[in-house]
Amino acid sequence: MRAGCIAAILGAGISRLALLFLWLFTSGMNNVFDTFFWPLLGFLFMPLTTIVYVLAYNPRHGLSFWGLIAVILALIVDLGTYMAGFLNGDNNRDY
């Protein structure tokens, strides 16, 4: 029995749950995004990047240098979650 699925579900769910709480209980999402479309795409595909972007964005000045570095690192982590499933080796089975 493999526990990797449980870790993947928790990892994917916790960041989306945090983004949902950020969306419902703060005004950060409304300060950063004007439409519903981009936060929805962030919720579905890149939740950690969206969370970090919302937290690093300053309405007066935009992103600072360190905020941009944080968003890029979050993007790498989000892309890494997709690549981990691809490189796991399950797609190379001999049937």
N, C-alpha and C positions, 0 to 999 in steps of 0.2 A: 504494500500500500504506500502510495506516495503522498506526502503532505504539501507538495509544491502548489497544488491547485488551491488549497486553503490560503496559503501565503499570497498567492496572486490575487485571489478574490478580495482578501483584506487590504492588500496594497492598492488595488484599484478602487476599492470602495471608500477607504478612509480619506483619500485626497478629494474624491468627489463629494463626500459628506462635508468635509471642511469647506469646500467651495460653495456648497449649498447653504451652509450656515453663514458664510461670509456674505452671500447674496441676500439672504433673508433678514439678517440681524444687523447689518451695517449699511452705510451709504457708499461704501467704497466702490461697488460695482457701478452704481449710478454716476459717480464722479469720473470714472475712467471710460466707460462705454456709453455711447449715445443710443445704440440699438440693442435689440435682444439677440441678434444673429451671432455676433462674435463671442459673447459669453456662453451661448449655447454650444457653439463649436468647441470652445475651450473646455466646457464641462464634459463633452463627449470624447474628445480626442487628446487634449493636452491640459489636464486639470492642474497639475503642479505649476506649469508655466503660467497659467492664468492666475493662480493664487499669488505667485511671486510678482507678476506684473502689477496686479491690483495693489499689493502691499508696497511695492517700490515706486509706484507712480505718484508724482506730486502734481496736483492740478495747475499750479502756477508755473512750474518749470519743466514739467515732463519727467523723463527719466534722467537721473544723474549717471555718471560713469559707473559707479559701483552698483547702482540699480540695474543698469544694462548688463553688467557682468553677472549679477544674480539671475537675471532672466535667461541669459545664455546658458548658465549652468543648469537651471531648471529645465530648459529645453533639451539639453543633453541627457538629463535623467529621464525625462519623458520619452525621448526617442530610444533610450536604453531599455526601457520596459518593453517596447515593441520588439526591439532586436533580441532581447533575451529569449522570448518565445520562439523566434525564428532560429536562433543559434543553439537552442536547447538540444537538438539532436533527434527530436521526435519525428521530424520530417524526413529523416534518412533511414527509416526502417525498411527492412527487406521483408516483403509479404510473400 
